[in-house]
Amino acid sequence: MQYRTLGRTGVQVSSLALGAMNFGAIGRTTQDEATAIVDAALDAGINVIDTADMYSGGQSEEMVGKAIAGRRDDIVLATKASMPMGDERNHQGGSRRWLVTELDDSLRRLGVDHVDLYQIHRWDPRTSDEETLSALTDLQRAGKIRYFGSSTFPAYRLVQAQWAARENHLSRYVTEQPSYSILQRGIEAHVLPVTEEYGLGVLAWSPLASGWLSGAVREGREITTSRSVLLPQRFDLSLPSNRARLDAVERLAGVADEAGLTMIQLALGFVTAHPAVTSAIIGPRTPEHLHAQLAAADIVLSADVLDAIDAIVAPGVDLAAHEKFDTPPALLDPSLRRR
């Protein structure tokens, strides 16, 4: 396992991080399976576990808490907040009112007295940066979080938050967690240059592109991945964007075969090769999935392989741009761009 410094924090983290989104109802993963996954990940040298309050309505945090009991100090524990937790209108977002309450709920579910990294799951356009950063700074000073970061923020919001922290003498985001894979490279054009400029650690989620790069999706083969059941439109081959993804996957499979790699090794090796990326978050649903992904832990792709990938999906290009989560709200809601 390779280790890297998380931004400018000085904290050493593994190049693969264990994502716990599939723990619980979402991935139909039992507590015994989750504990086995955590055990194997830690044994392999992974020292980062990332979850969120909204994963299976808090069930993921509870399962992570039970799985790490007695080993808390050996783990860089990360969770997230701001996505809706129920129907109550104020049980979401980046307000002080919600973050102070929800962090306590996360700590209770996890069975710990602090988390190492607390992340704002999505930018909340209704809440000022000063409000959110002030609350996070106070929670940090209270010892409930060590650091805080953002997740899936547009590049301009990352810059704005850095400016707001400096202007108001507040602590700043030290990490960003964006979606990044061979098939979704848009952040190379805007987000990653900003994270490098400000020294942010980068924890990349969905490096296997929701299963497209797992090796299970190939031409002429029925798509039966768990994500295709949850999000069938993302795998509907009658849609041009999905057809483009499948065409790219077929060409990438040839690159992997020639290099003597699995598709998973190619995909994870690509993400961790970018100098701005600290860790790639893997989200295994079973111990078998974990072991297949751990095989990529020490993969270093050659320049020839990286060039071959660039020839298939150009740098800075998203093959499914409509699936991005960092689009400015005015592009999604006509009422916000009409006078």
C-alpha positions in Angstrom: 0.0 0.0 0.0 1.2 3.5 -0.9 0.8 6.4 1.6 0.5 10.1 0.9 0.1 13.3 2.9 -3.5 14.5 3.1 -3.2 18.0 1.6 -1.1 20.1 4.0 -2.4 18.4 7.2 0.7 16.2 7.7 -1.6 13.2 8.1 -0.4 10.1 6.2 -3.2 8.3 4.4 -3.4 5.2 2.2 -3.7 5.6 -1.6 -6.9 3.5 -1.4 -9.6 4.6 1.1 -12.5 2.4 2.1 -15.9 3.9 1.3 -18.8 2.6 3.3 -21.7 3.7 1.2 -22.7 0.0 0.5 -22.8 -0.9 4.2 -26.5 -1.5 5.1 -29.6 -1.2 2.9 -28.0 0.4 -0.1 -25.6 -2.5 -0.8 -27.6 -5.1 1.2 -24.4 -5.7 3.2 -24.8 -7.2 6.7 -22.9 -6.2 9.8 -20.8 -9.4 9.6 -19.9 -8.7 6.0 -19.1 -5.0 6.8 -16.9 -6.1 9.7 -15.1 -8.6 7.4 -14.5 -5.9 4.8 -13.1 -3.5 7.4 -10.9 -6.2 8.9 -9.5 -7.1 5.5 -9.0 -3.5 4.5 -7.1 -2.6 7.6 -5.0 -5.7 7.3 -4.1 -4.7 3.8 -2.9 -1.3 5.0 -5.9 0.9 4.3 -6.2 3.5 7.1 -9.0 5.7 5.8 -12.7 4.9 6.2 -15.2 7.3 4.6 -19.0 7.2 5.3 -21.8 9.7 5.5 -24.9 10.4 7.6 -27.3 9.8 4.8 -26.0 6.4 3.7 -28.9 4.0 4.3 -30.3 6.6 6.7 -27.4 6.4 9.2 -27.1 2.6 9.0 -23.7 2.8 7.4 -22.3 5.0 10.2 -23.7 2.5 12.8 -22.1 -0.4 11.0 -18.7 1.3 10.6 -18.8 2.2 14.3 -19.3 -1.5 15.3 -16.7 -2.6 12.8 -13.9 -0.3 14.1 -14.7 -0.7 17.9 -11.4 -1.0 19.7 -9.4 0.2 16.7 -10.5 3.8 16.5 -7.0 5.4 17.0 -5.5 3.5 14.0 -8.1 4.9 11.5 -8.5 8.2 9.8 -12.3 8.4 10.1 -14.3 10.5 7.7 -18.0 11.2 7.4 -20.2 13.8 5.7 -23.3 15.9 6.2 -25.7 18.3 4.4 -27.8 15.9 2.3 -31.4 15.5 3.5 -32.0 13.3 6.5 -35.8 12.8 6.4 -38.6 15.1 5.4 -38.0 17.9 7.8 -36.9 21.0 5.8 -34.1 22.0 8.2 -32.6 18.5 8.5 -30.2 19.2 5.7 -27.8 21.8 4.4 -24.9 23.7 5.8 -26.4 25.8 8.5 -24.9 26.0 12.0 -28.3 24.8 13.3 -28.1 21.6 11.4 -24.4 20.8 11.4 -24.0 21.1 15.2 -27.0 18.8 15.6 -26.1 16.3 12.9 -22.5 15.9 13.9 -23.6 14.8 17.4 -25.9 12.3 15.7 -23.1 11.0 13.6 -20.7 10.7 16.6 -23.4 8.7 18.4 -24.0 6.4 15.5 -20.3 5.9 15.0 -19.7 5.4 18.7 -16.8 7.9 18.8 -16.1 11.2 20.4 -14.6 12.8 17.3 -14.1 12.3 13.6 -10.9 13.1 11.8 -12.5 14.6 8.7 -16.0 16.1 8.5 -17.1 16.9 5.0 -19.9 19.0 3.5 -21.5 16.5 1.2 -22.8 19.0 -1.3 -22.5 22.8 -1.6 -25.6 24.4 -0.1 -26.5 27.5 -2.2 -28.9 28.7 0.5 -26.2 29.0 3.2 -23.3 31.5 3.2 -19.8 30.2 3.3 -19.2 32.3 6.5 -22.1 30.5 8.2 -20.9 27.0 7.4 -17.2 27.7 8.0 -17.9 29.4 11.3 -19.9 26.4 12.5 -17.2 24.0 11.3 -14.4 26.1 12.9 -16.2 26.0 16.3 -16.8 22.3 16.1 -13.1 21.9 15.3 -12.1 24.0 18.3 -14.5 22.0 20.5 -12.5 18.8 19.5 -15.3 17.1 17.8 -13.6 17.2 14.4 -9.9 17.4 13.5 -10.3 18.7 10.0 -13.1 19.6 7.6 -13.5 19.4 3.9 -15.9 19.7 1.0 -17.4 17.1 -1.4 -18.3 17.6 -5.1 -18.0 21.3 -4.9 -17.6 23.3 -8.2 -14.2 24.8 -8.6 -15.5 28.4 -8.2 -17.1 27.4 -4.9 -13.8 26.0 -3.6 -12.1 29.3 -4.4 -14.9 31.3 -2.8 -14.7 29.2 0.4 -11.0 29.7 0.6 -11.4 33.4 0.3 -14.2 33.5 2.9 -12.1 31.6 5.4 -9.2 34.0 5.0 -11.4 37.1 5.0 -13.2 36.0 8.2 -10.3 34.5 10.0 -11.8 31.0 10.0 -10.4 27.5 9.5 -10.6 26.4 5.9 -11.5 23.3 3.9 -8.4 21.1 3.7 -9.9 18.4 1.4 -12.2 18.0 -1.6 -14.0 14.8 -2.5 -14.9 14.8 -6.2 -16.1 12.1 -8.6 -13.2 11.1 -10.8 -12.6 8.2 -13.2 -11.3 7.4 -16.7 -14.8 8.0 -18.0 -15.4 11.2 -16.0 -12.4 13.4 -16.3 -14.0 16.9 -16.3 -12.4 17.8 -12.9 -9.0 17.8 -14.5 -9.9 21.0 -16.3 -11.1 23.0 -13.3 -11.4 21.3 -9.9 -8.0 19.6 -9.7 -6.0 22.8 -10.7 -7.8 24.6 -7.8 -7.1 21.8 -5.3 -3.4 21.9 -6.3 -3.3 25.7 -6.0 -4.7 25.7 -2.4 -3.0 22.5 -1.3 -6.2 20.5 -0.7 -6.1 16.8 -0.3 -8.3 14.9 -2.8 -10.3 11.8 -2.0 -11.8 10.7 -5.4 -15.1 8.8 -5.3 -16.5 6.5 -8.0 -13.1 5.6 -9.5 -14.8 2.6 -11.1 -17.5 4.8 -12.6 -20.4 3.1 -10.9 -19.2 -0.3 -12.1 -18.5 0.6 -15.7 -14.8 0.0 -15.1 -15.2 -3.1 -12.9 -14.8 -5.5 -15.7 -18.4 -6.7 -15.4 -19.7 -4.4 -18.2 -18.7 -5.5 -21.7 -20.1 -5.6 -25.2 -22.7 -8.4 -25.7 -22.9 -9.1 -22.0 -26.0 -8.5 -19.9 -25.4 -5.7 -17.4 -26.3 -7.1 -14.0 -24.3 -4.9 -11.6 -25.9 -3.7 -8.4 -25.7 -0.1 -9.5 -27.5 -0.9 -12.8 -30.4 -2.2 -10.7 -30.5 1.0 -8.7 -29.9 3.4 -11.6 -31.0 1.6 -14.8 -30.9 4.8 -16.9 -27.2 5.1 -16.4 -26.8 1.7 -18.2 -29.4 2.1 -20.9 -27.4 1.4 -24.1 -30.0 3.2 -26.2 -28.7 6.5 -24.8 -25.8 8.0 -26.7 -23.8 8.8 -23.6 -24.0 5.2 -22.4 -23.1 3.9 -25.8 -20.0 6.1 -25.8 -19.1 4.7 -22.4 -19.4 1.1 -23.5 -17.3 1.9 -26.6 -14.6 3.4 -24.4 -14.7 0.4 -22.0 -14.1 -2.0 -24.9 -11.0 -0.1 -26.0 -9.8 0.3 -22.4 -10.1 -3.5 -21.9 -7.7 -3.9 -24.8 -5.2 -1.5 -23.1 -5.6 -3.4 -19.8 -5.0 -6.8 -21.5 -1.9 -5.6 -23.3 -0.5 -4.2 -20.0 -1.3 -7.5 -18.1 -3.8 -5.7 -15.8 -7.4 -6.2 -14.8 -9.9 -3.4 -15.6 -10.0 -2.6 -11.9 -6.3 -2.2 -11.7 -6.3 0.0 -14.8 -9.1 2.2 -13.4 -7.7 2.6 -9.9 -4.1 3.0 -11.1 -5.3 5.8 -13.4 -7.0 7.8 -10.6 -4.1 7.4 -8.1 -1.6 8.4 -10.9 -2.8 12.0 -11.0 -0.5 14.1 -8.8 -3.4 16.0 -7.3 -5.2 12.9 -6.0 -4.4 11.7 -2.5 -6.6 8.6 -2.4 -9.2 6.7 -4.5 -12.2 5.7 -2.5 -13.3 2.1 -3.2 -16.8 1.0 -2.2 -16.8 -2.8 -2.1 -20.2 -4.5 -1.4 -18.6 -7.9 -0.6 -15.2 -9.2 0.7 -14.7 -10.6 -2.8 -15.1 -7.1 -4.3 -12.6 -5.7 -1.8 -9.9 -8.3 -2.6 -10.3 -7.6 -6.4 -9.8 -3.9 -5.7 -6.9 -4.3 -3.2 -5.0 -5.9 -6.1 -4.6 -2.3 -7.4 -3.0 -1.0 -4.3 0.6 -0.9 -5.6 -0.1 -0.4 -9.3 1.9 2.3 -11.1 0.8 2.8 -14.7 3.5 3.4 -17.3 3.5 6.5 -19.4 2.6 4.4 -22.4 -0.5 3.1 -20.7 -1.5 6.6 -19.5 -1.0 7.9 -23.1 -3.2 5.1 -24.4 -6.0 6.0 -21.9 -5.7 9.7 -23.1 -6.2 8.6 -26.6 -9.5 6.9 -25.7 -10.9 9.5 -23.3 -9.2 12.9 -23.6 -8.0 14.8 -20.6 -10.7 17.0 -19.1 -13.6 15.2 -20.8 -16.7 13.8 -19.1 -18.4 11.1 -21.2 -21.6 11.6 -19.1 -21.5 15.2 -18.2 -25.2 15.2 -17.3 -24.4 13.0 -14.3 -22.2 15.5 -12.7 -23.2 16.8 -9.3 -21.3 20.1 -9.4 -23.4 21.9 -12.0 -24.3 25.5 -11.1 -28.0 25.6 -9.9 -29.0 28.1 -12.6 -28.2 25.6 -15.3 -30.6 23.1 -13.8 -33.4 25.4 -12.7 -34.7 27.8 -15.4 -36.3 30.1 -12.8 -32.8 30.9 -11.5 -31.6 32.2 -14.8 -34.8 34.1 -15.9 -35.3 37.8 -15.3 
